[in-house]
């Protein structure tokens, strides 16, 4: 896991704790609290002197959010202020005539968000097929108060802009917990350091499945006459038609939402398909003019698999070997009421094990313990309550008093989970080309991919779901542009043109974050030095650049390549100059020594 760093514009203070009213807790009381590693001091919650340009870089889910667009060093912006299309087709944005039917394969955050986008354009007969069972209501606090129910993700500025644009932001944020900074411990800083950040968009943390539940509630309350969401069904086959559409086959499954599965795994063990009986109507095959694949980057995604296997389709999945794998287990942390509940808490050991904890609306922290799978010694410590308690006492003393024996017992029984590996949709295309010579009597159709299907990244910097929401808004823009021709199919090629390069750049950038010293730490050091010395020439580091919502990921990648080339040139010139000076000094010293020796011999 990369070592996360903070920007020089962060506002750093000594660790503090803040008094607050008592909040409800659904967990058992933690062990009696011993001496606190925080050394709490009761102060007012916010300081009026905090910098307006404070920045935050965090880990799984909770990420740095963007500053307002800068007037200097700017690039062509992503469209973020497009006209709002209003509620359910009342909209301002023009839209081409809709297809007779649209099926979105995948009912996660990106799939449901895409359904909302289409419904707001006035489209109808939209179906969402989701293989998992229906999530609980987002209002079921007793369920979401269980940290074993779902892992947490962070909605950053990019995601909040997209949610605002499609009218979902108020509902989603009502279930989120605001994160305003970090508390970090490391071997270099065992006492811990609190970092507070004032930002235009504070990170909003929510359980992943609760985000799905909130978007589902949005669909059912506002767009029920346009969108039908069916849970417990999986698209198992996708066969293309001559006119560009598809024949989709779905069948029921018995899948459970499982936090221990990453976005690109084939989790057959949690999905059981019943015996198929076509005559009984269990297996359903339907023609669909417009298909959207939003089911992740695994071969289980029938739409992506069909595009990947089609020689006539340019969209091809590119998967990378995981050179820096991590496995994890989750653990709830019951902070006492006197401590801040709006921070991302993080601790790192000398052995490279990291414990990242994000707050929830219910007041608990959901911790993720990240370990190298090859670290057999540490993995063995995670197998029993007794060994876990000893491990927390020795390596995570700042948390051990806030973790119950009951939760350690559950953690020990929980299997190790894996993070997704990097993948993107290559070939410069995110859609299937519409046939030009198909049967003219058949309705024209097409297909496209979005979300994890086109850019799968590790969650260290929270770019996954936020980028998926951004995919949907870009497709929305392309549909608006296609209104003039009256053909919605023309929006698909435009979507690929506007997003394929960004999808690849996002994965390439994220892979560099997952590297070691040369690809991650050294570039951060160089960017920090050069951007301070020559701010009009060099941009901030890549992590901060990805948080600028007016920059596309491809623009960030190009700009950092330019910065890196200039940095190398300057360093080479400096080293060359130093070499020349060193040579002249040595030559002078040798000359002096020779003259001294000659004088001595003459004497």
ZIURNOR-V387913 format. One record per residue. N is the residue number from 0. RES is the residue in one letter. PHI is phi in radians with two decimals (* if undefined). NEAR is the number of other C-alpha atoms within 8 Angstrom. D_FIRST is the distance of its C-alpha to the first C-alpha in whole Angstrom. Layout:
# ZIURNOR-V387913
N_RES_PHI_NEAR_D_FIRST, N_RES_PHI_NEAR_D_FIRST
This chain:
# ZIURNOR-V387913
0_X_*_8_0, 1_X_-1.15_8_4, 2_X_-1.44_5_7, 3_X_-1.39_7_9, 4_X_-2.10_5_12, 5_X_-2.01_8_16, 6_X_-1.29_9_19, 7_X_-1.20_5_22, 8_X_-1.58_7_24, 9_X_-1.19_13_22, 10_X_-1.69_11_25, 11_X_-1.95_8_24, 12_X_-2.32_8_26, 13_X_-1.16_6_26, 14_X_-0.97_11_25, 15_X_-2.31_13_28, 16_X_-2.24_12_29, 17_X_-2.22_12_31, 18_X_-1.22_9_34, 19_X_-2.66_6_34, 20_X_-1.17_5_36, 21_X_-1.14_5_36, 22_X_-1.94_7_34, 23_X_-1.18_6_34, 24_X_-2.36_8_32, 25_X_-1.73_7_32, 26_X_-1.79_7_30, 27_X_-1.19_5_32, 28_X_-1.18_6_32, 29_X_-1.26_10_29, 30_X_-1.05_8_30, 31_X_-0.91_5_33, 32_X_-1.30_8_31, 33_X_-1.63_5_31, 34_X_-1.01_4_30, 35_X_-1.43_8_28, 36_X_-1.27_7_25, 37_X_-1.42_10_25, 38_X_0.84_7_29, 39_X_-1.13_10_30, 40_X_-2.27_7_33, 41_X_-1.39_8_34, 42_X_-2.38_8_34, 43_X_-1.16_6_35, 44_X_-1.13_5_32, 45_X_-2.20_5_32, 46_X_-1.78_6_33, 47_X_-1.12_4_35, 48_X_-1.54_4_34, 49_X_-1.10_10_31, 50_X_-1.14_8_30, 51_X_-1.29_6_30, 52_X_-1.90_10_27, 53_X_-1.04_13_25, 54_X_-2.22_14_21, 55_X_-2.34_15_18, 56_X_-2.08_14_14, 57_X_-2.37_13_12, 58_X_-2.15_12_10, 59_X_-0.65_12_11, 60_X_1.66_15_14, 61_X_-1.52_19_15, 62_X_-2.13_14_15, 63_X_-1.18_13_17, 64_X_-1.89_16_21, 65_X_-1.34_13_23, 66_X_-1.48_10_26, 67_X_-1.04_6_29, 68_X_-0.94_8_30, 69_X_-1.56_7_31, 70_X_-1.36_5_34, 71_X_-1.89_5_33, 72_X_0.94_7_31, 73_X_-1.59_9_31, 74_X_-2.11_7_31, 75_X_-1.04_6_32, 76_X_-1.39_8_31, 77_X_-1.24_8_30, 78_X_-1.26_6_33, 79_X_-2.09_7_32, 80_X_-2.07_5_36, 81_X_-1.13_7_37, 82_X_-1.00_6_40, 83_X_-1.28_9_39, 84_X_-1.54_12_41, 85_X_1.34_10_42, 86_X_-1.57_8_43, 87_X_0.81_11_43, 88_X_1.41_11_45, 89_X_-1.45_10_47, 90_X_-1.13_13_45, 91_X_-1.57_8_45, 92_X_-1.16_9_43, 93_X_-1.19_7_45, 94_X_-2.44_11_44, 95_X_-1.23_13_46, 96_X_-0.96_8_47, 97_X_-1.42_7_45, 98_X_-1.25_9_45, 99_X_-1.19_6_47, 100_X_-2.72_11_44, 101_X_-2.25_13_40, 102_X_-2.11_12_37, 103_X_-1.83_16_34, 104_X_-1.56_15_32, 105_X_2.10_12_29, 106_X_-1.89_17_30, 107_X_-1.44_10_26, 108_X_-0.99_11_26, 109_X_-1.22_14_26, 110_X_-1.15_14_29, 111_X_-1.16_14_31, 112_X_-1.14_11_30, 113_X_-1.13_10_32, 114_X_-1.10_14_35, 115_X_-1.09_11_35, 116_X_-1.04_12_35, 117_X_-1.17_10_38, 118_X_-1.11_15_40, 119_X_-1.17_15_40, 120_X_-1.43_13_42, 121_X_1.68_10_44, 122_X_-1.26_11_43, 123_X_-2.29_9_44, 124_X_0.96_10_44, 125_X_-1.80_14_40, 126_X_-2.04_13_39, 127_X_-2.06_16_35, 128_X_-1.86_15_34, 129_X_-2.21_15_31, 130_X_-1.29_15_31, 131_X_-1.39_12_30, 132_X_-1.31_11_32, 133_X_-1.07_6_33, 134_X_-1.30_9_31, 135_X_-1.13_8_33, 136_X_-1.06_9_34, 137_X_-1.15_11_32, 138_X_-1.55_4_34, 139_X_-1.39_8_34, 140_X_-1.07_8_32, 141_X_-1.17_7_33, 142_X_-1.45_8_31, 143_X_-1.30_13_28, 144_X_-1.30_11_28, 145_X_-1.54_9_27, 146_X_-1.18_12_23, 147_X_-1.42_8_23, 148_X_-1.32_8_24, 149_X_-2.93_12_22, 150_X_-1.38_12_18, 151_X_-1.72_12_18, 152_X_-2.29_12_17, 153_X_-1.95_13_18, 154_X_-1.69_16_21, 155_X_-1.64_16_21, 156_X_-1.03_14_24, 157_X_-1.02_15_24, 158_X_-1.18_13_24, 159_X_-1.17_12_27, 160_X_-1.10_9_29, 161_X_-1.13_12_29, 162_X_-1.11_11_30, 163_X_-1.12_10_32, 164_X_-1.05_10_34, 165_X_-1.76_12_34, 166_X_1.28_9_36, 167_X_-1.87_11_33, 168_X_-1.13_10_31, 169_X_-1.11_8_34, 170_X_-1.14_9_33, 171_X_-1.12_11_29, 172_X_-1.17_9_29, 173_X_-1.18_6_32, 174_X_-1.88_12_29, 175_X_-1.76_11_26, 176_X_-2.02_12_25, 177_X_-1.32_9_25, 178_X_-1.93_13_22, 179_X_-1.96_11_23, 180_X_2.95_12_20, 181_X_-2.36_13_18, 182_X_-2.30_13_18, 183_X_-2.11_10_15, 184_X_-2.10_12_16, 185_X_-2.68_11_14, 186_X_-1.01_8_16, 187_X_-1.38_4_17, 188_X_-2.41_8_18, 189_X_-1.16_7_19, 190_X_-1.41_7_22, 191_X_1.54_11_20, 192_X_-2.45_12_20, 193_X_-1.63_13_21, 194_X_-2.21_12_21, 195_X_-1.87_13_23, 196_X_-2.38_14_23, 197_X_-1.73_12_26, 198_X_-2.40_12_26, 199_X_-1.13_9_28, 200_X_-2.19_9_26, 201_X_-1.26_12_24, 202_X_-1.08_15_21, 203_X_-1.98_13_23, 204_X_-1.75_17_21, 205_X_-2.61_15_22, 206_X_-1.13_12_22, 207_X_-0.99_10_21, 208_X_-1.19_9_25, 209_X_-1.23_15_26, 210_X_-1.06_13_26, 211_X_-1.04_13_27, 212_X_-1.10_12_30, 213_X_-1.16_13_31, 214_X_-1.18_13_31, 215_X_-1.12_9_33, 216_X_-1.10_9_35, 217_X_-1.07_11_36, 218_X_-1.10_13_37, 219_X_-1.26_9_39, 220_X_-1.49_7_41, 221_X_-1.94_7_41, 222_X_-2.28_12_41, 223_X_-1.10_9_43, 224_X_-1.41_6_46, 225_X_-1.98_10_43, 226_X_-2.17_15_40, 227_X_-2.06_10_40, 228_X_-1.89_9_37, 229_X_-2.01_9_37, 230_X_-1.71_11_35, 231_X_1.31_13_35, 232_X_-2.27_13_35, 233_X_-2.21_11_33, 234_X_-1.35_14_34, 235_X_-1.85_11_35, 236_X_-2.49_10_37, 237_X_-2.42_12_37, 238_X_-2.07_8_40, 239_X_-1.35_8_41, 240_X_-1.76_8_44, 241_X_-1.15_9_46, 242_X_-1.63_16_46, 243_X_1.86_16_42, 244_X_-1.41_17_42, 245_X_-2.58_15_41, 246_X_-1.81_13_42, 247_X_-1.78_13_39, 248_X_-2.09_12_40, 249_X_-2.17_12_38, 250_X_-2.54_13_39, 251_X_-1.17_12_38, 252_X_-2.37_13_35, 253_X_-2.06_12_34, 254_X_-1.71_11_30, 255_X_-1.98_8_29, 256_X_-1.15_7_26, 257_X_-2.25_7_23, 258_X_-1.14_8_20, 259_X_-1.56_8_18, 260_X_-1.90_10_19, 261_X_-1.42_10_16, 262_X_-1.20_11_18, 263_X_-2.12_10_19, 264_X_-1.59_8_20, 265_X_-1.64_7_23, 266_X_-1.67_7_24, 267_X_-1.10_6_28, 268_X_-1.21_5_28, 269_X_-1.86_9_28, 270_X_-2.18_10_30, 271_X_-1.99_9_34, 272_X_-1.63_8_36, 273_X_-1.24_6_40, 274_X_-1.11_4_43, 275_X_-1.42_7_43, 276_X_-2.50_8_47, 277_X_-1.02_8_48, 278_X_-1.16_5_51, 279_X_-1.43_6_50, 280_X_1.42_7_48, 281_X_-1.25_10_45, 282_X_-1.69_12_43, 283_X_-2.05_9_44, 284_X_-2.11_8_44, 285_X_-2.39_7_44, 286_X_-1.38_8_45, 287_X_-2.39_13_42, 288_X_-1.16_15_43, 289_X_-2.12_13_39, 290_X_-2.11_15_36, 291_X_-2.05_13_33, 292_X_-1.62_15_30, 293_X_-2.42_16_27, 294_X_-2.03_12_26, 295_X_1.57_12_22, 296_X_-1.83_15_22, 297_X_-1.53_10_23, 298_X_-1.19_8_26, 299_X_-1.15_7_27, 300_X_-1.22_13_28, 301_X_-1.10_11_31, 302_X_-1.18_12_32, 303_X_-1.12_12_29, 304_X_-1.10_10_30, 305_X_-1.17_10_33, 306_X_-1.21_12_32, 307_X_-1.15_11_30, 308_X_-1.51_6_33, 309_X_-1.52_7_36, 310_X_-1.09_6_37, 311_X_-1.45_4_38, 312_X_-1.84_11_35, 313_X_-1.36_13_33, 314_X_-1.26_14_30, 315_X_-2.31_11_28, 316_X_-1.37_11_24, 317_X_-2.00_8_22, 318_X_-1.97_8_19, 319_X_-1.97_7_16, 320_X_-1.20_6_15, 321_X_-1.39_7_11, 322_X_-1.54_4_10, 323_X_-2.45_7_7, 324_X_-1.23_9_8, 325_X_-2.42_11_7, 326_X_-2.05_12_10, 327_X_-2.62_12_12, 328_X_-2.35_12_15, 329_X_-1.77_11_16, 330_X_-2.65_14_19, 331_X_-1.35_12_21, 332_X_-2.17_12_22, 333_X_-1.72_11_25, 334_X_-1.17_9_25, 335_X_-1.15_6_29, 336_X_-1.14_10_31, 337_X_-1.39_9_31, 338_X_-1.85_11_27, 339_X_-1.09_9_26, 340_X_-1.89_8_25, 341_X_-2.10_10_24, 342_X_-2.10_12_20, 343_X_-1.57_14_17, 344_X_-1.60_10_16, 345_X_-2.50_12_13, 346_X_-2.42_11_13, 347_X_-2.34_11_11, 348_X_-1.70_10_12, 349_X_-1.11_7_13, 350_X_-1.41_4_12, 351_X_1.56_8_8, 352_X_-1.40_11_9, 353_X_-2.15_11_8, 354_X_-2.05_11_11, 355_X_-1.94_14_12, 356_X_-2.27_12_15, 357_X_-1.97_13_17, 358_X_-1.36_15_21, 359_X_-2.12_14_23, 360_X_-1.07_9_27, 361_X_-1.35_10_28, 362_X_1.83_10_27, 363_X_-1.52_15_24, 364_X_-1.74_13_21, 365_X_-1.81_15_19, 366_X_-1.63_12_16, 367_X_-2.16_11_13, 368_X_-1.64_12_11, 369_X_-1.79_12_8, 370_X_-2.32_13_9, 371_X_-1.25_9_9, 372_X_-1.08_9_12, 373_X_-1.41_4_13, 374_X_-1.47_8_13, 375_X_-1.11_7_17, 376_X_-1.11_6_18, 377_X_-1.21_8_15, 378_X_-1.02_10_16, 379_X_-1.16_7_20, 380_X_-1.23_10_20, 381_X_-1.64_11_19, 382_X_-1.71_10_22, 383_X_-2.51_11_25, 384_X_-1.10_12_25, 385_X_-1.14_6_27, 386_X_-1.22_10_24, 387_X_-1.16_13_21, 388_X_-1.08_11_24, 389_X_-1.12_8_24, 390_X_-1.13_10_20, 391_X_-1.15_11_20, 392_X_-1.05_9_23, 393_X_-1.52_7_21, 394_X_-1.83_7_18, 395_X_-2.29_10_18, 396_X_-1.11_10_21, 397_X_-1.21_8_21, 398_X_-1.98_9_21, 399_X_-1.03_10_23, 400_X_-1.27_12_26, 401_X_-1.89_12_25, 402_X_-2.07_14_24, 403_X_-1.46_11_27, 404_X_-1.09_8_28, 405_X_-1.06_6_28, 406_X_-1.22_10_25, 407_X_-1.16_14_24, 408_X_-1.10_10_26, 409_X_-1.14_8_25, 410_X_-1.09_12_21, 411_X_-1.10_12_22, 412_X_-1.36_8_24, 413_X_-1.35_7_22, 414_X_-1.26_7_20, 415_X_-1.17_8_16, 416_X_-1.93_10_15, 417_X_-1.98_10_13, 418_X_-1.54_13_11, 419_X_-1.17_11_13, 420_X_-1.68_12_13, 421_X_-1.29_14_14, 422_X_-2.79_14_18, 423_X_-2.58_14_20, 424_X_-1.55_17_24, 425_X_-1.61_13_25, 426_X_1.41_7_29, 427_X_1.20_11_29, 428_X_-2.43_14_31, 429_X_-2.02_15_29, 430_X_-2.38_14_33, 431_X_-1.69_13_36, 432_X_-1.06_9_38, 433_X_-1.29_10_42, 434_X_-1.11_8_44, 435_X_-1.68_5_47, 436_X_-2.05_7_50, 437_X_-1.32_9_49, 438_X_-1.16_7_52, 439_X_-1.16_7_53, 440_X_-1.41_4_55, 441_X_-1.66_7_51, 442_X_-1.09_8_49, 443_X_-1.14_10_46, 444_X_-2.53_14_43, 445_X_-3.08_17_39, 446_X_-2.59_13_36, 447_X_-2.58_11_32, 448_X_-2.09_12_29, 449_X_-2.71_14_26, 450_X_1.27_16_23, 451_X_-1.07_14_20, 452_X_-1.14_16_23, 453_X_-2.02_15_23, 454_X_-2.69_16_19, 455_X_-1.75_18_16, 456_X_-2.30_14_13, 457_X_-1.32_11_10, 458_X_-1.46_11_11, 459_X_-1.00_8_8, 460_X_-2.00_13_11, 461_X_1.07_16_14, 462_X_-1.60_9_16, 463_X_-1.15_13_17, 464_X_-1.16_12_20, 465_X_-1.14_13_21, 466_X_-1.20_11_21, 467_X_-1.13_12_23, 468_X_-1.07_16_25, 469_X_-1.16_11_26, 470_X_-0.95_11_27, 471_X_-1.13_13_29, 472_X_-1.19_10_31, 473_X_-1.23_11_31, 474_X_-1.07_11_33, 475_X_-1.04_10_35, 476_X_-1.04_9_36, 477_X_-1.18_12_37, 478_X_-1.14_12_39, 479_X_-1.10_11_41, 480_X_-1.13_8_41, 481_X_-1.39_15_43, 482_X_-1.09_13_45, 483_X_-1.10_6_48, 484_X_-1.45_6_48, 485_X_1.34_9_48, 486_X_-2.14_10_46, 487_X_-1.13_13_43, 488_X_-1.10_11_41, 489_X_-1.21_8_41, 490_X_-1.21_13_38, 491_X_-1.20_14_36, 492_X_-1.13_11_36, 493_X_-1.15_9_36, 494_X_-1.07_13_33, 495_X_-1.06_12_31, 496_X_-1.08_10_33, 497_X_-1.58_9_31, 498_X_-2.25_11_28, 499_X_-1.06_14_27, 500_X_-1.12_10_26, 501_X_-1.16_11_23, 502_X_-1.08_13_22, 503_X_-1.15_13_21, 504_X_-1.09_11_20, 505_X_-1.04_11_17, 506_X_-1.21_14_16, 507_X_-1.07_8_16, 508_X_-1.12_10_15, 509_X_-1.12_10_12, 510_X_-1.12_10_11, 511_X_-1.15_9_11, 512_X_-1.15_9_9, 513_X_-1.53_10_6, 514_X_-1.51_12_8, 515_X_-1.76_8_9, 516_X_-1.11_7_11, 517_X_-1.20_8_14, 518_X_-1.68_10_13, 519_X_-2.14_13_10, 520_X_-1.23_10_12, 521_X_-1.03_9_15, 522_X_-1.03_10_16, 523_X_-1.12_10_15, 524_X_-1.12_8_17, 525_X_-1.10_9_20, 526_X_-1.08_12_20, 527_X_-1.11_11_21, 528_X_-1.20_8_23, 529_X_-1.23_11_25, 530_X_-1.21_13_25, 531_X_-1.37_7_27, 532_X_-1.26_6_29, 533_X_-2.31_8_30, 534_X_-1.13_9_29, 535_X_-1.46_8_32, 536_X_-1.92_6_30, 537_X_-1.97_10_27, 538_X_-1.51_13_24, 539_X_-1.10_9_22, 540_X_-1.18_10_18, 541_X_-1.08_10_17, 542_X_-1.04_7_15, 543_X_-1.15_12_18, 544_X_-1.11_11_20, 545_X_-1.18_10_18, 546_X_-1.60_12_20, 547_X_-1.52_12_23, 548_X_-1.24_11_25, 549_X_-1.60_11_28, 550_X_-2.05_14_26, 551_X_-1.29_10_25, 552_X_-1.11_11_22, 553_X_-1.14_11_24, 554_X_-1.22_9_25, 555_X_-1.08_12_22, 556_X_-1.09_10_21, 557_X_-1.14_8_25, 558_X_-1.14_9_25, 559_X_-1.23_10_22, 560_X_-1.12_8_23, 561_X_-1.09_8_26, 562_X_-1.03_10_25, 563_X_-1.12_8_23, 564_X_-1.10_8_26, 565_X_-1.15_8_28, 566_X_-1.09_10_26, 567_X_-1.10_8_26, 568_X_-1.10_8_30, 569_X_-1.15_8_30, 570_X_-1.13_8_28, 571_X_-1.11_8_30, 572_X_-1.12_8_34, 573_X_-1.12_8_33, 574_X_-1.15_8_32, 575_X_-1.10_8_35, 576_X_-1.12_8_37, 577_X_-1.10_8_36, 578_X_-1.13_8_37, 579_X_-1.11_8_40, 580_X_-1.09_8_41, 581_X_-1.07_8_40, 582_X_-1.09_8_42, 583_X_-1.14_8_45, 584_X_-1.11_8_45, 585_X_-1.09_8_45, 586_X_-1.08_8_48, 587_X_-1.12_8_50, 588_X_-1.10_8_49, 589_X_-1.10_8_50, 590_X_-1.07_8_53, 591_X_-1.12_8_54, 592_X_-1.14_8_54, 593_X_-1.11_8_56, 594_X_-1.13_8_58, 595_X_-1.11_8_58, 596_X_-1.16_8_59, 597_X_-1.10_8_62, 598_X_-1.10_8_63, 599_X_-1.17_7_63, 600_X_-1.17_6_65, 601_X_-1.10_5_67, 602_X_-1.20_4_68
